[in-house]
């Protein structure tokens, strides 16, 4: 505006088109998480056309798409599951990274061991919280890292225990002791037959 007021020549920069952003949604598959049962935390990333996300490992300065749990005693996670990746070799460094293209679904198997089981009028439950993180890039640039927190209250029910110990009466009897005794008897008979031969 100052250059125009002084009668000087000036160039107007082309208006930059807003960049579509990745969106994320996090759910847990199943509405109950009894002790010893595994469920998946599912993160769905909607990735605009022309962009991609990275899988671990990534060099310093980049952020891989991931599901991270808060450090909650009693909530255990296993190896994350993801779709196949495609290799991308960076110009200049020659380093090859693994990328996710298109919409991406990551799964984190979790279970609980009753250390953080709570109880109220609605019954027993556990709280699971954490965040998903990602960084989108296209063929020319990478955008800033992003993250989104999540928190779930999940019904826990009674611990799933057999009728072979102190958990008797907590869940309907599963005849675990009887089955175990039959297994021992069968093995004893098989061992005795082998000795006779």
VENMO-V486935 format. One record per residue. N is the residue number from 0. RES is the residue in one letter. PHI is phi in whole degrees, 0 to 359 (none if undefined). PSI is psi as a letter, one per 30 degrees, with the letter a starting at -180 (999 if undefined). D_CENTER is the distance of its C-alpha to the mean C-alpha in whole Angstrom. Layout:
N & RES & PHI & PSI & D_CENTER
N & RES & PHI & PSI & D_CENTER
//
This chain:
0 & X & none & e & 51
1 & X & 295 & e & 54
2 & X & 298 & e & 54
3 & X & 295 & e & 55
4 & X & 295 & e & 58
5 & X & 271 & f & 59
6 & X & 78 & g & 60
7 & X & 270 & l & 58
8 & X & 284 & k & 56
9 & X & 206 & l & 52
10 & X & 249 & k & 49
11 & X & 261 & k & 46
12 & X & 292 & k & 43
13 & X & 296 & k & 41
14 & X & 296 & k & 39
15 & X & 278 & k & 35
16 & X & 287 & k & 33
17 & X & 301 & k & 30
18 & X & 273 & k & 27
19 & X & 295 & k & 24
20 & X & 252 & l & 21
21 & X & 290 & k & 17
22 & X & 245 & l & 16
23 & X & 227 & k & 12
24 & X & 226 & k & 12
25 & X & 235 & k & 9
26 & X & 225 & l & 9
27 & X & 236 & k & 9
28 & X & 276 & j & 11
29 & X & 105 & k & 14
30 & X & 256 & g & 16
31 & X & 225 & k & 17
32 & X & 223 & i & 15
33 & X & 295 & l & 18
34 & X & 302 & k & 19
35 & X & 87 & f & 18
36 & X & 265 & k & 16
37 & X & 256 & k & 12
38 & X & 235 & l & 10
39 & X & 249 & k & 7
40 & X & 277 & k & 5
41 & X & 243 & j & 6
42 & X & 251 & k & 6
43 & X & 250 & j & 10
44 & X & 257 & k & 12
45 & X & 267 & j & 16
46 & X & 255 & k & 17
47 & X & 300 & l & 21
48 & X & 302 & k & 23
49 & X & 92 & f & 24
50 & X & 248 & l & 21
51 & X & 214 & l & 19
52 & X & 244 & l & 15
53 & X & 255 & k & 15
54 & X & 258 & l & 13
55 & X & 295 & l & 13
56 & X & 273 & l & 16
57 & X & 231 & l & 18
58 & X & 287 & l & 21
59 & X & 306 & k & 22
60 & X & 100 & f & 22
61 & X & 244 & l & 19
62 & X & 238 & k & 16
63 & X & 278 & l & 13
64 & X & 293 & k & 10
65 & X & 199 & l & 7
66 & X & 249 & k & 4
67 & X & 240 & k & 7
68 & X & 268 & k & 8
69 & X & 293 & l & 12
70 & X & 281 & j & 14
71 & X & 245 & j & 15
72 & X & 300 & k & 17
73 & X & 103 & f & 17
74 & X & 257 & j & 13
75 & X & 247 & k & 12
76 & X & 238 & l & 8
77 & X & 241 & a & 9
78 & X & 298 & k & 9
79 & X & 293 & l & 6
80 & X & 243 & k & 7
81 & X & 214 & l & 9
82 & X & 286 & l & 12
83 & X & 300 & l & 16
84 & X & 251 & l & 17
85 & X & 240 & k & 20
86 & X & 285 & k & 22
87 & X & 226 & j & 24
88 & X & 266 & k & 27
89 & X & 283 & k & 27
90 & X & 293 & k & 31
91 & X & 95 & d & 33
92 & X & 278 & f & 31
93 & X & 75 & g & 30
94 & X & 286 & k & 27
95 & X & 255 & k & 24
96 & X & 246 & l & 21
97 & X & 261 & k & 18
98 & X & 240 & l & 17
99 & X & 257 & k & 15
100 & X & 243 & k & 18
101 & X & 74 & a & 18
102 & X & 295 & k & 15
103 & X & 237 & k & 12
104 & X & 241 & j & 9
105 & X & 253 & k & 6
106 & X & 232 & k & 4
107 & X & 238 & j & 3
108 & X & 292 & k & 6
109 & X & 225 & l & 8
110 & X & 214 & l & 12
111 & X & 220 & l & 15
112 & X & 242 & g & 18
113 & X & 75 & g & 20
114 & X & 291 & e & 21
115 & X & 244 & g & 20
116 & X & 283 & k & 21
117 & X & 247 & l & 23
118 & X & 219 & k & 26
119 & X & 217 & a & 27
120 & X & 298 & f & 30
121 & X & 273 & f & 27
122 & X & 121 & a & 26
123 & X & 276 & k & 23
124 & X & 206 & l & 20
125 & X & 233 & l & 17
126 & X & 253 & k & 15
127 & X & 237 & k & 11
128 & X & 219 & l & 11
129 & X & 171 & b & 10
130 & X & 205 & l & 9
131 & X & 253 & k & 8
132 & X & 224 & l & 11
133 & X & 193 & l & 13
134 & X & 214 & k & 16
135 & X & 268 & k & 18
136 & X & 224 & l & 21
137 & X & 240 & a & 24
138 & X & 288 & f & 27
139 & X & 241 & f & 29
140 & X & 206 & l & 27
141 & X & 247 & k & 23
142 & X & 268 & l & 22
143 & X & 293 & l & 21
144 & X & 298 & k & 18
145 & X & 228 & l & 16
146 & X & 210 & l & 13
147 & X & 217 & k & 13
148 & X & 282 & l & 12
149 & X & 218 & l & 11
150 & X & 207 & k & 13
151 & X & 232 & k & 13
152 & X & 260 & k & 16
153 & X & 237 & k & 16
154 & X & 302 & k & 19
155 & X & 255 & f & 19
156 & X & 65 & a & 22
157 & X & 277 & l & 25
158 & X & 302 & k & 23
159 & X & 273 & j & 24
160 & X & 232 & k & 26
161 & X & 285 & l & 29
162 & X & 262 & h & 33
163 & X & 249 & g & 34
164 & X & 195 & a & 33
165 & X & 293 & f & 33
166 & X & 276 & g & 31
167 & X & 302 & k & 34
168 & X & 94 & f & 34
169 & X & 283 & e & 31
170 & X & 228 & l & 30
171 & X & 305 & k & 32
172 & X & 301 & k & 33
173 & X & 253 & g & 32
174 & X & 57 & h & 35
175 & X & 298 & e & 33
176 & X & 295 & e & 36
177 & X & 296 & e & 38
178 & X & 296 & e & 36
179 & X & 296 & e & 36
180 & X & 296 & e & 40
181 & X & 297 & e & 40
182 & X & 298 & e & 38
183 & X & 299 & e & 40
184 & X & 299 & e & 43
185 & X & 297 & e & 42
186 & X & 293 & e & 42
187 & X & 295 & e & 45
188 & X & 295 & e & 47
189 & X & 298 & e & 45
190 & X & 294 & e & 46
191 & X & 295 & e & 50
192 & X & 297 & e & 50
193 & X & 293 & e & 49
194 & X & 292 & e & 52
195 & X & 292 & f & 54
196 & X & 283 & 999 & 54
//
